[in-house]
């Protein structure tokens, strides 16, 4: 009979060293978790605010384009509304995240015929603990469309 002597393998010291190195690597990556969560939250709020802003712009554009609806300019005061994060109207006292939408509609000064309006929409939301509010805004020029 043959006796097999095999000294290949890893020792307990090598296992402990590998485990220690793995723990150090995991501990070094832990702070990145917080940073990625904050970035994800910012992207989520920005995406929702963009959706609300675009919806408001398109709604106001539709009202202006429709020849059967009278356009009322809003130089002052602006139209201010609050939305929850899922796009529903709410009050700012709601426990859900909220977005404040400020819309102004004014006559386009560059238009020769008084059938062109500038719609400005500004959406803002709380910027986080102790931070300033975040804001995005956009504008469109809309005109009356006969037969729309």
C-alpha positions in Angstrom: 0.0 0.0 0.0 1.0 3.5 -0.7 0.9 6.1 1.9 -0.2 9.6 0.6 1.5 12.5 2.2 0.1 15.7 1.1 1.1 18.9 2.8 -0.8 21.2 0.4 -3.6 23.4 1.8 -4.0 26.5 3.9 -3.3 26.9 7.6 -5.4 28.5 10.2 -3.1 31.6 10.2 -3.6 32.1 6.5 -7.4 31.8 6.9 -7.3 34.5 9.7 -5.1 36.8 7.6 -7.5 36.5 4.6 -10.5 37.2 6.8 -8.8 40.2 8.3 -8.1 41.6 4.8 -11.7 41.0 3.7 -13.0 42.9 6.8 -10.7 45.8 6.1 -11.9 46.0 2.5 -15.5 45.9 3.6 -14.9 48.6 6.2 -13.3 50.8 3.6 -16.4 50.5 1.3 -18.9 51.2 4.1 -18.8 55.1 3.8 -19.7 54.8 0.1 -23.1 53.4 1.1 -24.1 56.7 2.6 -22.9 58.7 -0.4 -24.8 56.4 -2.8 -28.0 56.7 -0.8 -27.8 60.5 -0.8 -27.1 60.6 -4.6 -30.1 58.2 -5.1 -32.4 60.5 -3.1 -31.3 63.6 -5.0 -31.8 61.8 -8.3 -35.3 60.7 -7.2 -36.4 64.2 -6.1 -35.0 65.7 -9.3 -36.8 63.2 -11.5 -40.1 63.7 -9.7 -39.7 67.5 -9.8 -39.0 67.3 -13.6 -42.1 65.3 -14.1 -44.3 67.8 -12.1 -42.7 70.7 -14.0 -43.3 69.2 -17.4 -46.9 68.3 -16.5 -47.6 71.8 -15.4 -46.0 73.3 -18.6 -48.0 71.0 -20.9 -51.2 71.7 -19.0 -50.8 75.5 -19.3 -49.8 75.1 -22.9 -53.0 73.2 -23.7 -55.1 75.9 -22.0 -53.4 78.6 -24.0 -53.6 76.7 -27.3 -57.4 76.0 -26.9 -59.3 78.9 -28.6 -62.3 78.3 -26.4 -60.5 79.0 -23.1 -59.6 82.5 -22.0 -56.0 83.0 -21.0 -55.5 84.9 -17.7 -52.1 86.3 -17.1 -50.6 86.0 -13.7 -48.0 88.7 -13.3 -48.8 88.9 -9.6 -49.7 86.8 -7.6 -48.3 83.6 -9.1 -50.2 80.4 -9.1 -48.7 78.3 -6.2 -49.5 74.7 -5.7 -48.1 71.9 -3.6 -47.7 68.3 -4.8 -46.8 65.1 -3.1 -44.0 63.0 -4.4 -46.4 61.0 -6.5 -47.8 64.1 -8.3 -51.1 64.6 -6.3 -52.1 68.0 -5.0 -51.6 68.4 -1.3 -50.8 70.9 1.4 -47.3 71.5 2.7 -48.2 70.2 6.1 -48.4 66.7 4.6 -46.0 64.1 6.0 -45.0 63.1 2.5 -42.3 64.9 0.6 -43.8 67.9 -1.2 -43.0 70.0 -4.1 -44.0 73.7 -4.5 -44.9 74.8 -8.0 -45.0 78.5 -8.9 -46.4 79.2 -12.3 -46.6 82.6 -14.1 -48.2 83.4 -17.4 -47.6 86.7 -19.1 -48.0 88.2 -22.6 -45.0 87.7 -24.8 -43.6 91.2 -25.4 -42.0 90.1 -28.6 -45.3 89.1 -30.2 -46.8 91.4 -32.8 -50.3 90.0 -32.3 -51.5 89.5 -28.8 -51.8 85.7 -29.2 -48.5 84.6 -27.6 -47.8 84.0 -23.9 -44.7 83.0 -21.9 -45.3 80.4 -19.3 -42.7 80.1 -16.5 -42.8 77.2 -14.1 -40.5 76.8 -11.0 -40.6 73.7 -8.9 -38.9 73.6 -5.5 -38.5 71.1 -2.7 -36.8 70.9 0.6 -33.0 70.4 0.2 -32.6 68.3 3.3 -31.8 69.0 6.9 -30.3 72.5 7.3 -29.8 72.8 3.5 -31.4 75.4 1.2 -34.4 74.3 -0.9 -33.6 72.9 -4.4 -35.2 74.4 -7.4 -35.6 73.8 -11.1 -37.4 75.9 -13.6 -38.4 76.0 -17.3 -40.3 78.2 -19.7 -42.3 77.8 -22.9 -43.9 80.2 -25.4 -47.4 79.2 -26.3 -49.8 80.6 -28.9 -53.5 80.2 -29.7 -54.2 77.5 -32.2 -57.3 77.8 -34.4 -59.1 74.6 -34.6 -57.3 73.0 -31.7 
